[in-house]
């Protein structure tokens, strides 16, 4: 029988962030999540939750509810239109065990076709006890295997080709622990890199995917923002991404970053774009508290 790992579309149990859920009413749910303290990639840094955790939790919660509450069979495909979230920049996790969060979920713009979900917006509010620690949303469309085959065509069987990886930028520029976690390779131009992904990376790579996973693109975006602003510390509390198309295997994907003007005093904003074969793949805007010296 399928379990949380299958509903969250994760191959490893340790990558599953959702522990339970309950329906409150039409289009309203409560979800319980556990943010790990000892994960090999998504562990807290200096007491702050990993920048990808809120986004990955939104993704997993939307997938799980689509399967369990909206009748989407396993094997159907999800097309993420956007992923937007803001976290409390002063929030720190404490203790030795995982952090338990309660997430209120509200669904809107919901479309049902043939008795199951065809698309929806999922809005989520994260609480640690009585404290709101994050808010976010995502738009999701669902396609059947037959429709997905027509959309993808010959790319359906694409997989990452074996071969040497491009050289990484120094891991200290991207906030990475090791070279294998670095998703950027220098191009010789400031603010521009080539996407690189170590094969078999347990958290950001799914070998069965016919395209580069969205989590990889989000990670590349936050690494690019850090690399652009280095040596200043850049820890984003707001992260908004719009996806335009899949990033394909077998063609270079260019990652570019630039600073943005910000209307919020004391903050730094960076826009990161991904392009492949001249076409836009994604655009992210990341905002961090400006460092004080």
C-alpha positions in Angstrom: 0.0 0.0 0.0 1.4 3.5 -0.8 2.7 5.5 2.1 4.0 9.0 2.8 7.1 8.4 0.7 5.1 7.6 -2.4 2.6 10.5 -1.8 5.4 13.0 -1.3 7.3 11.7 -4.4 10.5 11.1 -2.5 12.6 8.0 -2.9 14.2 8.2 0.5 12.2 8.0 3.8 14.5 10.6 5.4 13.5 13.2 2.8 9.8 13.0 3.6 8.8 16.1 5.7 5.1 15.4 6.1 4.0 13.2 9.0 0.1 13.5 9.0 -2.8 15.4 7.7 -6.5 16.0 8.4 -9.4 17.5 6.4 -11.1 20.5 8.1 -13.7 21.3 5.5 -14.1 21.8 1.7 -10.6 22.7 0.5 -9.2 23.2 4.0 -6.7 20.9 5.7 -4.2 20.8 8.5 -0.9 19.1 7.9 1.8 18.2 10.3 5.5 18.5 9.2 8.7 17.6 10.8 11.8 19.6 9.9 14.9 17.4 10.5 17.9 18.6 12.6 20.3 16.0 11.3 19.5 15.7 7.6 22.5 15.1 5.4 21.6 18.1 3.2 18.6 20.1 4.7 19.9 20.5 8.3 19.6 23.9 10.0 22.5 26.3 9.5 23.5 28.4 12.5 20.1 27.6 14.0 18.1 28.8 11.0 16.1 26.3 8.9 17.6 25.5 5.5 16.3 28.0 2.9 14.7 25.2 0.8 12.8 23.5 3.6 9.6 25.7 3.5 9.5 25.4 -0.3 10.0 21.6 -0.3 7.3 21.3 2.5 4.8 23.2 0.4 5.6 20.9 -2.6 5.2 17.7 -0.6 2.0 18.8 1.2 0.4 19.8 -2.1 1.3 16.4 -3.7 0.1 14.4 -0.7 -3.2 16.2 -0.5 -3.7 15.8 -4.3 -3.3 12.1 -4.0 -5.1 11.4 -0.7 -7.9 14.0 -0.7 -8.4 14.9 -4.4 -8.3 11.5 -6.0 -5.1 11.9 -8.1 -3.6 8.4 -8.8 0.0 7.7 -8.3 1.7 7.9 -11.7 0.0 11.1 -12.7 2.3 14.1 -13.3 2.3 17.5 -11.6 3.3 20.7 -13.4 4.3 23.4 -10.9 3.6 26.9 -12.1 5.1 28.8 -9.2 6.4 28.4 -5.6 6.4 31.4 -3.4 7.2 31.6 0.3 8.3 34.0 3.0 9.8 32.9 6.3 10.3 34.7 9.6 13.9 36.0 9.4 14.2 35.9 13.2 13.0 32.3 13.6 15.5 29.8 14.9 15.0 26.1 15.6 16.0 24.7 19.0 16.6 21.3 20.6 18.1 18.2 19.4 15.1 16.5 17.7 13.1 17.5 14.6 11.0 20.6 14.7 7.2 19.9 14.6 5.2 22.3 12.6 1.4 22.6 12.0 0.5 23.9 8.5 -2.9 25.3 7.6 -3.8 24.6 4.0 -6.4 26.4 1.9 -7.1 25.4 -1.7 -8.6 27.8 -4.2 -9.1 28.0 -8.0 -9.6 24.3 -7.8 -10.5 22.5 -11.0 -11.9 18.9 -10.9 -12.0 16.8 -14.0 -13.4 13.2 -14.2 -13.7 13.1 -10.4 -10.1 14.1 -9.6 -8.0 17.2 -9.3 -6.9 18.9 -12.5 -5.4 22.0 -10.9 -5.4 24.2 -7.8 -3.6 26.8 -5.8 -2.4 25.7 -2.3 -1.9 28.4 0.3 -0.1 27.4 3.4 0.6 29.0 6.8 3.3 27.4 9.0 3.1 27.5 12.8 5.5 26.4 15.5 3.2 26.4 18.4 1.3 29.8 18.2 4.1 31.5 16.2 3.7 31.9 12.4 7.1 31.1 11.0 6.3 30.9 7.2 3.6 31.5 4.6 3.6 30.4 1.0 1.7 29.1 -2.0 2.0 27.1 -5.2 -0.1 26.6 -8.3 -0.2 23.0 -9.6 -1.7 21.4 -12.7 -2.1 17.7 -13.0 -1.8 15.6 -16.2 -2.5 11.9 -16.9 0.3 9.7 -18.1 -1.2 9.7 -21.6 -1.3 13.5 -21.8 2.2 13.7 -20.3 3.5 11.3 -22.9 2.1 13.6 -25.6 3.6 16.7 -24.0 7.0 15.2 -23.5 7.3 13.2 -26.7 10.8 11.7 -27.3 12.0 13.6 -24.2 10.0 11.2 -22.0 12.9 8.7 -22.0 15.7 11.3 -21.5 18.0 10.8 -18.6 21.2 12.5 -17.5 24.1 11.2 -19.7 27.1 9.9 -17.8 30.3 11.9 -18.1 32.5 14.4 -16.2 30.9 17.3 -14.5 31.9 20.9 -15.2 34.3 22.3 -12.5 32.4 23.8 -9.5 32.8 27.2 -8.1 34.4 27.2 -4.6 31.8 25.7 -2.2 32.3 28.6 0.3 30.8 31.0 -2.3 27.6 29.1 -2.5 27.3 28.1 1.2 27.8 24.4 0.2 29.5 21.8 2.4 31.4 20.1 -0.4 32.1 20.2 -4.2 29.4 17.6 -4.9 26.7 20.0 -3.4 27.7 22.9 -5.7 25.3 23.3 -8.6 27.2 26.1 -10.4 30.1 26.0 -12.7 31.9 29.2 -13.7 31.5 30.6 -17.3 34.1 33.4 -17.1 31.5 36.1 -16.8 30.5 37.6 -13.5 27.0 36.7 -12.3 26.7 33.9 -14.9 27.2 30.2 -14.3 26.4 26.8 -15.9 24.2 24.4 -14.0 26.0 21.3 -12.7 24.4 18.5 -10.8 26.3 15.6 -9.3 24.8 12.3 -10.4 23.2 10.3 -7.6 22.9 13.3 -5.3 20.4 11.8 -2.9 18.3 14.9 -2.2 18.3 17.0 -5.3 18.4 14.3 -8.0 15.9 11.7 -8.9 17.4 9.3 -11.5 14.0 8.4 -12.8 13.1 12.0 -13.8 13.0 12.8 -17.6 14.0 16.4 -16.7 16.0 18.3 -14.1 14.0 18.5 -10.9 12.6 21.8 -9.7 14.3 21.4 -6.3 17.6 21.4 -8.1 16.7 24.7 -9.8 15.7 26.3 -6.5 18.9 25.2 -4.9 20.9 26.6 -7.9 19.0 29.9 -7.6 19.9 30.3 -3.9 23.5 29.3 -4.5 23.7 31.9 -7.4 22.3 34.6 -5.1 24.9 33.8 -2.5 27.7 33.7 -5.0 26.7 37.0 -6.5 26.6 38.8 -3.1 29.7 37.1 -1.6 31.6 37.8 0.6 28.5 39.4 2.2 26.3 36.9 3.9 23.1 36.3 2.1 20.4 34.2 3.8 17.1 34.6 2.1 13.9 34.8 4.1 11.7 35.3 1.0 11.9 33.1 -2.1 9.5 33.4 -5.1 9.9 31.3 -8.3 8.0 31.2 -11.5 8.5 28.1 -13.7 8.2 28.5 -17.5 9.3 25.1 -18.8 11.2 22.0 -17.8 15.0 22.1 -17.7 16.1 19.3 -20.0 18.9 16.8 -19.7 21.6 17.0 -22.4 21.7 20.8 -22.9 23.5 23.5 -20.9 21.3 25.5 -18.6 22.7 28.9 -17.8 22.1 30.5 -14.4 22.3 34.3 -14.2 21.9 36.6 -11.1 21.6 40.3 -10.6 20.9 42.6 -7.8 17.5 44.2 -7.7 16.4 47.5 -6.1 14.3 47.0 -3.0 11.7 49.2 -1.4 12.2 47.5 2.0 14.9 49.2 4.0 17.6 47.0 5.3 17.1 44.2 2.7 19.0 42.9 -0.3 17.2 41.4 -3.3 18.6 39.2 -6.1 16.9 38.0 -9.3 18.1 34.7 -10.6 17.1 33.4 -14.1 17.6 30.0 -15.7 17.7 29.7 -19.5 18.2 26.8 -21.8 18.7 26.9 -25.6 17.7 30.6 -25.4 14.4 30.0 -23.7 13.5 30.9 -20.1 13.2 28.0 -17.7 12.6 29.8 -14.4 12.8 33.2 -12.7 13.5 33.5 -8.9 13.5 36.5 -6.7 15.2 36.1 -3.3 15.3 38.6 -0.5 17.6 38.7 2.5 18.2 41.0 5.5 21.1 43.2 4.6 24.2 42.5 6.7 25.2 44.9 9.5 28.8 45.5 10.1 
